[in-house]
Amino acid sequence: MTDLPKTFDPADIEARWYKHWETNGLFRPERPDAQPYTIVNPPPNVTGSLHIGHALDNTLQDIMIRYERLRGKDALWVVGTDHAGIATQMVVERQMNARGEKRTDYTRDEFIAKVWEWKQESGGTITGQLRRLGCSMDWSREQFTMDPHFSKAVVKVFVELHQRGLLYRDKRLVNWDPHFRSAISDLEVETKETQGGFWRFKYPLADGVTLADGTDHIVVATTRPETMLADMAVAVHPDDARYRSVIGKEILQPITGRRLRIVGDDYADPELGSGAVKITPGHDFNDFEVGKRAGIAAGAMLNMFDADANVVQTADGLVPDAYLGLHRFKRDGVDGAREAVVAEMKALGFLVPHVTKNKEGEEVAADFEPRVIQTPFGDRSGVVIEPWLTDQWYVDAAKLAVAPMQAVRDGRIEIVPKTWEKTFFNWMENIQPWCVSRQLWWGHQIPAWFDEDGASYVAETEAEAQAMAGNRKLTRDSDVLDTWFSSALWPFGTLGWPDGAQEKGSHSLVSRHYPNDLLISGFDILFFWDARMAMQGMEFMGDVPWRKLYLHGLVRAADGQKMSKSKGNVVDPLGLIDTYGADALRFFMSAMESQGRDVKMDEKRVEGYRNFATKLWNAARFLQSNGVTASTSIDAPAATLPVNRWIIAETVATVQAIDTALADLRFDAAANAIYHFVWDQFCDWYIELTKGAMDDETRAVAGWAFDQILVMLHPFMPFITEELWHLTGDRASALIVAQWPRALAAVDTEAQAEIDWLIRLVSAIRTGRTELNVPPGAKLPMVVRDGSEETHRRLDRQGAALARLGRIESLTFGEPPAGGAAQIVVDEATFILPLEGVIDIAAEKARLAKALAAAEKERDALGGRLSNPSFVEKAKPEAVAKAREDHAEKSAEAERLKAALDRLG
């Protein structure tokens, strides 16, 4: 045992102990016969850095893995990184651009070699940052989604899905990023509000047809006039009386001269604009569905853009030559297809101007109506996403979704909080085909080959594909797989599937650790990752990937806003660790994680938990200075004194509270249970109650209780607890592999009741003294009236503690002397503190009465504002919230002052 320094240095402790744990293999101790417990870490991008969301997600996982390790289980936390196709390719290309190079200066193989070089030199920064957070992952088995064994699993799954008819090639609309020249997932699309317009154009009816009122045209409105070069229909609502007579007739597109059919479809809203909508199925997701319902096959839908979003000729050859090669938008001062289309339609007399009135009441015409448009952008490229009709590989997600939905219904997968089940089912029941191909170089190249006629051959190797194709010359598909496809195999691919080659004793890892026990993830990847893991796991393993899915919220700024670099409200978790230590940040995350709610970032609370760590440190120093050493038994020592029986009972109750909370994944309840026990019961009361009375029994109990605290607190604050574990005693092993407390001791309700009574009495005495301005050093007599026999016995046993903690000079029973006195009621007894000669009672009454009147006045004024519907409905939400807080504060203040006044009699 070593004397504790006066203060502790989190940075020194963290670096030293993490190295010790990892070097000695303590994150995965040899426990072949123990019950397995498995968590897989959502693999962060290999390009990533630790952000505050990672800090929350990984803290919660580490709490559970440390807790189950302490409970003796074979706890495996799988760790690794995702190859992050677009993100990684972008990073490497930027480095090339800085050197005056570009990707296409190299062959595909040469470029991929450069990506691997980058990974070796710079990739995986986040893994070091996870170590700083204290994550006790099994680094000896660190995974990467491009590792050979994992790539083998990816190829096998692709091929087998194709063989089972669950994966196919199809022409559909995708989110196309013209910068990367690739399809991207919905998760990589960021919708922003932009200033756009609403243009209205006349499309003339063909063959002399007119509307019922004689009009020879239909007005269509659009926010994307450039796409009219690929229009294929005009939609009206089938019940719209204005257009019912022309449904099935044809209309002319003025620029291309293309004849378009007028179709009846519920998508057209009679109340919006003219009620008629131009349909461009090759460049709009809604139009694509309307086109399919109108009988237009995907292969027949017109595409007017190339991969760079420049205008190309459509299949029918009707786009005028003047438009070919134009970019979709104005760029570098050069008009694009949008500007050209509007100008030609205006020149032809088909633009319907938007007419408004100026301040003078005069009509003013403009080409379009200004509107705020919800516009999709690539989250990495920053360019507007183009819905683009192209051939891609798709997974039949609807069929794969059936088994996971049933697993949630019958309880094999438990979603926590349960409120997310409705969202899960809503998405899964309406799931669309999953586009899994990407037009990149970095990633798992799709195991498919094409012959000269375009026929495809899917196989695990080129030799197998060639055998299928016979003598036909084959070319491999240049696309790679969506990274969500490969990461969907994470729960079993990381355990050695399909080979099961990574053995541990007599059991393969995959048979021992699949299904995983728990997945913790943000709700925002419920569909992109979690649901897809469930699909692939149940399809290929025949069982759920994990038994429980915990979905946490986002970490938001203190004012509740979403964090973003543009708002300047992003919080760096590493900066918080530098300032307050990893333990404080971790405890903040756990204490604030309430199921179903976002976490509001509050640096003051992080600082408060650093103070909590200091409180624990100082308690250890006090115990050490009083001869308290480590316990020799996990079971509680024998105790006769009520205060010792009380702390044993409270320790057992805290263990039970934490066990219950973590079983329900109530991280906030678990953290608050140990916090309340350590700060309030052990440090504030037990230490105070035992000061000056440290006999052998008390030393033994104090040492045992403090050991239990270190073990219970370890999952939340691993660094300071491990340090104190070794500084307070000679230990046979590290705390990280200690034994979780056994909540087996019978709770001593008699001792609990007696010490709780003493705490309430001392607290009331202290409150009364403070409120009545009794000098801190003054010792007061106390008279007890109406006390029961039990109260008398408790006073006999606790009289010395009461005198010391409440600064009581003498204790008598009966009636108090005449004069002003403070009266305190605890249970059936009244405890009277005569104050004549100690304070000016009249002046004190006057002071309290004046303060009470002021508090009541402010309380009532605020209450009046809050009862006024006009204020509550029209004021800013933050103003209403502030008024409610102030009202609650003034109400509580008035109650305290009234109680103090009443005490004086």
N, C-alpha and C positions, 0 to 999 in steps of 0.2 A: 504494500500500500504506500502511495506517495502523497506527500502533502499537496493539497490543491492550491494552485496559484490564486491570487485575489480575483483575477479576471480571466476570462477564457478568450482565445483567438479562434473564431470559427474557421478562418482560411487555413490555419495550420492544422487544426483538427480534421477538417474535411479531406485535405490532400493526403494526410498521413493514413487515416483509417481506410479511405477508399482503396489506396494502394495495397494495404494489408489484406483487406477482404478479397480483392481480385487476385492478388498474387498467391494467396493460400487456398484458392478454389472454394471460398465460403459461400459464393452465390449459388453453387450447386454441390452441396456436400453429398458424399456417397451414401445414398439411402435406398438401395435396390429393393429392400423388403417393405419400404414405407408406402403409404397410400399416395399415389401420384396426384399432383395438382398442377395445372398447366394454364398459362396465359400466353398469348402471342401479342407482341407489340405491333400496333399499326405501323408498318414500316415507313419511316420518314423518307422524303426524297434525298438521294445521295448528294444533291446540291444544296440541301437545306441548312438552316441555322435554327437553333432553339428559339421558339417564340412562346408567348405566354400561354397559348393554347396547348402546346406540347408540355409545358410545365404542369398544367392542370392534369392532362390526360395521363402523363407518366407518373405523377405523384400518386394518383389514385391506384394505378396498377402496382406501384411499388409498395404501397400500404398493404394491399392484399397479398402480394407475394411474400413480403417479410412476415406478415401475420401468420400465413399458412406454414412458412418455414419454421417459425417459432413453435408452431403446433405439431412439429415433427414430420410434416409431409415431405415427399420428394417433389419439391417445388421447382418447376421449370418455367422460366420466363424467357421465351424465344425472342431474340433480338436480331434486327437486320435492317437493311436499307433497300429502298426501291430504286430501280435504275432510272425512273422518271424520264421517259423518252424525250418529250419536247423540251423540258426544262434543261436537261443535261446537254442535248444537242445545241440548244441556244447558247449555253455558257461557253461551250467549246468553239462555236462559230464566232461568238463575239471576240474571243481571244484571237482567232484567226484574222478577223477583220481588223483588229488593232495592229496586226503585223502586215496588213495589206494583202491578206490572203482570203480566199473563200472556199467553202466546202467542195465546190465542184472542181477546184484545182487538183483534187485528189480522187483516187478511186474510192469506191465504197469501203473496201477492206482497209485502205490506208487511213481513211477518216476514222473508222471504228478503232483502229490501233491508237490513234491520237486521243480518242475518248478514254480508252483504257489507261493511257499515260496520265491523263488529267485525273482520273479516279485515284490512281496510285499516289499522285502528288498532293491533290487538293480535296478529293472527295471524302466524304465521311466526317466532315468537321462536326456535324451534329452528334456523332457518337461520343466524342470527347466531352461535349456539353451535357449529354445525358449523364455522364459519369459525375460531372460537377453537381448535378441535381441529386445525386445519391442513388441512382437507379441500379438495383442489384440484379442485373440481367446476366444470363449465362453467356458471357463474351467468348468463352472457349468454343461456342457453336454459332458465332455470328454468321448471319446469312446475307446473301445479296441475290436479288431476283435474276441476275445474269450469271450466277454460279452455274457450272456445268450440270450438277445434279438437279438444280431447280429448272434449268432450261430444258432438260430432258423431260421433266414432269409437264412443262408447258406444252411441248410438242406432242406428247402422248395425249394430253387432254384435247388439244385441237383436233388431232386425227380421229380420236374415238368419238368426239361429238359429231364430226362429219360423217363417220361411218354409221352412227345411230340416227342420222337424219335431223340432228339438232343444230347443225351449223351448215350454212349455205352461202352462196354468192348471189347478190341481188342488186338491182338498180333502185336506189331510193335517195331521198333527200338527206343530206348530212349537214352538220355545222362545219362549214369550210373556212379555214383560216388562210386567206390569200398570202399572208406573210410567210408562213411555214409551208404553204402549199400542201396542207394536210387536213383531213377530218379531225375534229377534236370532240371531246365528250361534253355533255351538258355542264359538268362541274367546272370545265375550263372556260365556260362562257360567262362573262360578267355583264349584266344588263345595267345600262346607265341612261339617265335622262339626257337627251340632247335637243337642241333647238332645231326643229325641222319644219316641214310644211305639209299642207294638205292641198293637192292639186285636183282640179275638176276638169274633165275633158268630155267632149261630145264624141260618141261613136255612132255613125249613121247606120240605120237599119237597112238591110239589103233587100233587093228585089221589090222595092216600092212599098214595103210593109210599113205601117204606121201604128202608133199606139192608139188607144181608144179615143184620145182627145185630138188625134190628127198629127201629133208630133212625129217627126221622121228620124228621131235619134234618141239615144239613151245617154244620160250623163253618168259617167263613172268617176269615182274619187279614189285617189291613191296617195300614199306617202312615198312611193317609189316609182316615179314616172318612167325611169329608164327601163324597167322590166317589161314595159308594154311591147318591146320588140319580140318577146317570147309569149305574149298572151295567147291563150287557147280557148277561152270561153268568157262569157259574162254571166254572173249568177244573180238571180233575183229570188226573193222569197216566194214559194209556191202559192201563198195566200195573199200576196200583194196585188190588190185589184188593178193597180196601174199597169202591171206588166203581165198579168195572167194570160192575156191573148197572144203574147209574142213568145211564150216559152216554147222552145223547140225550133223557133225561127232562127235566122242568121243575122249577124251584124258585122260590119266591116271595121277592121283596125286601120285607121287612116294612113299610118306610115308604111306598114308592111303590105297593106292590101289583103291581109289574111282574113278569110271568112270564119267568124267565130260563132259557135252555137250558143244560144241563150238557154241556160239551164235553171231549173227550179231547185233551190237548195236552202235548207234552214239556216245555213251559215250567213246568208245575206240578211241584214237587219233592216226592216222597213223604216225604222226610226233614225237610222244613221245615214247622214248625207242624203243622197238621192235614192237609197235603198238598192242600188245596183253596184255590183263589185266586179272589177276585172279579175280574171283568174289566170295566174301564171304558175302552173303546178310545178315547173322546174326550178322555181326560185322563192317559194314561200311554203311553209309547213302546212298552214291551213288550206292554201290553194291546192296542195298536193292531195289532201284528203278529198276536197271537193272534186278534183279532177278524176280521182279513182271512182268516186260515187257516180260521176257522169259517164263512166265507161272508158276513160282514157287510160290505156296501159302505161305503166311506168316507162317502158322502153320507147314509147311513142311521145313522151313528154319532151318539150323543146328546152334546150340548154343554150343560153346566149352568152355565157362567160367561159373563159378558159380558167386555168388554175390560178392565174394572177388577177382575176376579176377584170380582164379586158374583154371587150365584145368580140365574139366570133360568129361565124355564120351558123344559123340554125339548120336543122336537118332538111327543112323545106326550101332553104335557099332564099327566103324572102326578106332578110335584113339588108337594107341598102348598103352599098359599098362604103359610103361616107362614114358609116358608124363602125366599121370593122377596125379593130385595134384600139378604139377609144377605151380609156379606163372608165369604170362605172361612175366615179365621182370626179369632180374637179381636183387637179393635182398639180402642184408646182406652177400655179397660175394658168394652167391649160384646162379649158372646158372639157368635161367628160361627157359620157353618154347621157347623164341626167340633164345637163344644160342643153345639149344638142336636141334631145327629144322635146323638151319644153319649148325651145325656140321654134322648131319645125311645126309643132302642133299649134303654136300661136300664129305663125305665119299662114298656116292653112285655114285658120279661123275656127279651130276646134278647141281652143283653150277657153274655159269659162272663167272670167276673172273673179277675184274675190273683192267684193265691194264693201267698203266701210265708210263711215262719216268722220270727218275731222272735227276739230274744236269749233269751227265756224259752221258746222252742219252741212258742209259740202261733201258730195260723194267722191270717194277716192278709190281707184281700182288698182289691184295688185295681182300678180300672177298666181299667188297662192295664199292660203290662210296660214299664218304662223301657228305652229303647234309644238308642244313638248312631246317628243317621241321616245318610247322605251326602245333603246337601241342595243343590240347584242355586240359585245366586243370580246376579242380573245384576251384572256386575262394576262397572258405573257407577251403577246405581240402588240396589243393595244390597237389593232385594226378592227374595223367593222366586220363581223362574221357574215358570210354569204351563205344562205341556204343553197346548196348545190347538188344537182342530180348527178350521181356517179355510181359506178359499180364498186361495191364494198363487200366484205365478209360479215355475215350476221349470225348471231346465236339466237335460237328460238327460245327467248327468255320466258315466254308465256308457259311453255311446257315445263321448263326447269323450275318455274315459280310454284308449281302445284305442291311439291313435297315440302318446301319450307313453310308454306302457309298452313299445311296440315300439322306440321310440327309445332307451330305456334299455337294452333287451336287446341291440340291435345296436351300441351304443356311440356313437350320435350325441349322446346326452346322457350325460356321465360324472358320476356322483354321488360326491363326495368328502366324508367317508370312505365307502368302498364298503359298509361295514356298514349304512348307511342304506337300501340298495337293498331289503333284505327288508321293512323297514317300509313303504317306498314301495309295493311291489307288494301287500303285504297290504291296505293301505288302498284302493289303486286298484281292486283286484280285487273288493272288497266295498263299493264306493262307492255312496252313496244319492243320490237326486235332490237337487239343490242348490236350496234356497229362496233366490231372489234378490230378493224384494220386501220392503220395509220400510214401516211405517206412520208415516212421518215427513214433514216439510215440506222439510227441507234435504237436497238430494241431486239426482240425476238422475231427474226425474219419468219414470215408465214411459211409453213411447210407445204407449199402448193406449187405445182409446175404447170405451165400452159404449153399446148402444142401450137403449131402454126395456124390452126383453125380456131383457136381460142378455147378449146376444151381444157378443163382443169383436172389435175391428178393430185390428190391429197395423200401424202404418205410421210412416214417419219424420216425417211432418207431419200436422196435422189435416186439411188439404185432401185428402191422399191417403186418409186414413181415411174422410172423408165421401164421397169418390168410391166407395169400396168399399161404404159403407152405403146409398147411394142417398139417399132423402128422410128416412130415419130420424133422429131427434134424437139427438145423441151427447153423452156426458159423459166427460171424460177421467179415466182411472184416477188417483186421488189419491196412490197409493203412489209411493215412490222405490226406486231400486235399491240393493241391498247394496253397500257400498263395496268389498268384495272383487271384485265383478263388474267395476267400472271399473278397479281397480288391476291386474286380470288382463291388461289391455291395455297395461300400462306399457312393455314392451320394444319395441312398435311404434307405439303411439298417441303416444308422446312424440317419435317421429321423423317425424311429419307424416302418418302413415297416417290416412285412406284417400287423401287428396289428393296426398301426396308434394310438397306445396307448398313445404316448407322446403328450398330447394336449396343446394348447396355445390359450386361449380364446375359440372362437367358431370354430376354424379351426385346424385341425391336422397339425403338422409340415410338414409331407410329402406332403400334398396337398398344403400347403402354400409355401414351399421352394423347391419343385421339379417341373420343372427342375431347377438345379442350374444356376446361371447367367454366371459364369466364372470358368474355370479350368486353373491354371497355373502349368506347369510341365516342367521338363527338356525334351529335345527332345529324350533322350536316353530311356525313358520309354513310348514312343508314342504307341508302340505295346504291351508291356507287361502289361501296366495298362490302359492307356487312351483308346485304341481301345477296350479293353475288357469291360471297363465300358460302352462304347457306345453300345456294343453288348448286355450286360445283361440289361442295362437300357431300351433299346428299346424293348427287348423281354418281360420284366416283367412289365414295367411301361407304355409302349405304347408311349413313348415320349423320346426325346433326354435327356441325363443326364445333359448337360450344353449347353448353347447357343453359347458360345465362348470358344475356346481352344487356349491358348497362350503357345507357346513352346519357351523356352529360351535356350541359349547355355550353354557351360561349363565355369567354372572359371579356367583359365589356369595360369601357372606361368608367370612371367614378360616377359620371352623370348618366350612365346607362347607354351611351352611344356605342355603336360598333367601332372597334378600333380599326384605324386605317392610316397608312402613311400620309395620305393626302390631308387628313384631318390633324395630323401631328399629335395624335393621342396614343400612339403605340408605346407599350411598356416593354422594356428589355428585361427578361427574367435574370439574365446574367448580371446586369447592373444591380438588381435587387439582391442577388446572392452576394455580390461584392460588398454591398453596404450592410446587409443585415444577416447574412449567412443563409445557407440552403435550408437549414432546419426551420427557420422562421418563415421562409416563403412556402415551404411544404405544409407547415401547419396552417398557414393562412388559406391555402388552397383546399385543404381537407375541411377546415371549419366552415368555410363559405359554400362548400358543395352541397346544396340542398336539392334533392331529386326534382328534376323538371324545371329548374330555374337557372338563369344565367348568373355568373359570378361577376359582381361589380368590383373592379380593382380599387383597392384602398391601401395606399402605402402606409398610412398611419397604423392600420391594423397589422401590417407586416412588422412595423416597428414594435408594436405592442407584443407580438409573439417573440420578437428578439428579447424584449424585457421578461417575458415568461421564461425563456431559456436562462436568463440571468438569475431569476428567482430560484430556479431549480439548482443552479450552480451554487448560489449562496446557501441554500438549504443543505447541500452536500458539505459545504465548508463548516456550517454550524454543527452538523452531526459528527463530522470528523474531529472537530475541536472538543466535543463532549465524549470522545471515546467510542463512538458508534462505528462498527465495522460491518463488512459484508455478512449476509446471512449464510448459514451452513446448510439450510434446508429450504426446499420449496414450500413446505407446509408451515403454517403459522406457528410461532412459539406459544408455549403455555402462557396465559396471562390471567391475572386476578384483578388488576386495577381497572376501574371503569374506562379510563381514558385509553388504555391499551386495548381493552376488549372492543372499544368503539372504533379505533382506527383499523383493527383487523376486520371488523364487520363492514366498514366503509370500503376497505380495499377489495373485499370479496364482492361487494355490491357493484363496484366499478368494473371489475373483471366481467361480471355478468352483463352489465350495461354495454360494454364494448363488444362482447361476443354477440349479443342480440342485435346491436346496431350493424355490425359488419356482416352478419348473416343476411340482413335486409338491405345491405349496401347503403346504409345511412351514414355516410362519412362524416357529415356535420354532427350527428348525434354522438358518434364514437369519439370524435375529437373534443367535443364539448364535455363529455363525461370525464375524460382523463384530465382536461384542463381544469374543470371545477374541482376535481378531487385533489390535484396537485396544488393548485394555487390556494383555494379556500380551505379545504379540510386539512391537508397535510401541512403546508407551509404556514398558513395564517393561524390555524387553531391548534393542531397537534403540537407543533413546535412551541407555540406560546404556552399551551397548557402544561408542557413537560419541562419548561425552563426551570432550572434550579431543582428539578426532581428527577434527575437521570439516574435511576437505580439500575441494577443489572437486567431486571425484567424489561424496563423501558428501553434500554439500549438494544436488547435483543429484538424487541418488537419494532423499534424504529429502523434498525438495520434491515429487517425482513420487509417491512412496508416500503422502504426506499428501493430495495431491489425489485420489488413487484412494480413499482412506478417505472423504473428504468426499462423493464421488459415491456410493460403495457405501452409506454410512450415510444418505444423504439421504432415501430412501423411508421410513425409520424415524424419523429425527430431522430433519425438514426445516428447522426454524428456525435452530438453532445451526450447522448445516452451511452454510446459505446465508450466514449472517453471517460465518463464518470464510472462506468462499470469497472474499469481497470484501475482508476485512481482511488476508488473506495474499498478495494479489497484485492486479495491475491486470487485470481480466477483461473480455473482449469481450462476454460475455453472462452472464445469471443461471445459477446452478447448476441450477435447476429444469429448464432446457432444455439442459443440458450433454450430453456423450456418455458413455454407459455404458462402463466399462473393457472393453478387449478381452482376453480370456483366451487370448492367442495365444502369448505368450512361452514358450519351452521351460522347464520347471521344472528348475532347477539342483540336481539331487539331491546332488551332491558338496558344494556350499556348504551346503545344508540339513542334511546329515548332520554337517558340521563344527560349525556353530553350535548345532545341537541338542545335540551332545556337550558343547560348552562350557557351554550353559545347564544341562544336567543336572549337570555337575561343579560349577559354581558353586552351584547350588541345594543339592546334597548337602553342600558345604562349609559353607554358611550354616546349614543345618539342624543339622549336627553341632556347630558352634560354639555355637548357641543351646541345644541340648539338654544340652551339657556345661558350660554356664555359663562359656564362655570370654569374658573381658572384650571388649566390642565394639571397643575401640581396639587390641587386641593384634594384632601382625603375627606370623605363624607361618611357620616353615620347612616345606617340603613335600618328601617323598621319594616318588619314583615307582618302583614295583616291577612287573615283568612287563609293562611297556608294549610294545606292538607298534611297528613302524617308523612306522605311520600315526599312532599316538598321539604319538610323538616329534615328527613333522613338525607335527602340530597344536599341540603345546606351543610349538614354535618360533614359529609364526605368531601364536598367541593368548596367549603368555606375558604380555605387558604387560596385556592385558585381564583375564587370570586374576589377576594380582597385585593389580590395582586393585579388582576386584569381590569377590575372595575374601580380600583382605588377606593375601596371601602374601609373605613377606619374601625367601625364596630357594627355588630349585628344583634338586633333585639327583636322581640316579638310583641305584638299588641298594638296600642294606639300611639301615634306620633305626637310629639309636643306641638303646642299651638304655633301658628305662623305658616308662612308660605313654604311649600314643599313640592318637589317633583314627584309625580305618582306614575308608576310603571306597572302595567298589568301583564303578567305572563301566566297563562292558563288560569287557574282559580285564584291565585294569590296576587295581592297588591304589594309592591315594593316601594316604600316611601323614602325619599331623600330630603330631609329637612334642609332648607336653604337660607334661613334667617342668619344674617351676618356674613353669608358667603357671597351673595349677589344682592343688588338693589332690586327687590322683587317688584315694587311699583313701577320703577323705570323699565324693568324687563318686560312687564305686562304691557306697558304703553308701547314699547318698541315692537313687540310681537303683534299687537293689535294693529298698529300702523302698517307694518309690512304685510299683514294678512289682508287688510283692506285694499292695499295697492295691488296685490296679487289677484284678488278676487275681481277687481275692476278690469284689469288686463284680460283675465280669463273670460269674463262676461263679454267684453268688447270683441274678442276673437270669436267667441261662440256666436255672437250676433252676426258677424261676417259670414261665418260658415253656414249659418241657417238661412242665409240670403241666397235663393236660387240663382239670382243674377250674377253674384260673385262666383259661385261654384261653377256655373256653366260658361261664363265669359272670360274669367281670368285665366292667365297662363297656368298650365298644370303644375309647374314648379312653384308658383305663387300660392296655389291652393294647398299643395303639400307642405310648404313652409308654414302656412297659417295653422294647419292641423298639428304640426310638430310643436309650434309655439303654444297652442291651446293646451295640448297634453302636458307640456312643461309647466305652464302656469297653474294648471289644475293640480298637478302633483305638488307644486310649491305651496299652494294654498292649503292643501291637506296637511302638509308637514307643519306649517306654521300654526294651524288650528290645533293639531295634536300637541304641539309644544305649549301653546297657551292653556289648553285643557290640563296639562300636567301640573301647572302651577296652582290649580284649584280655584 
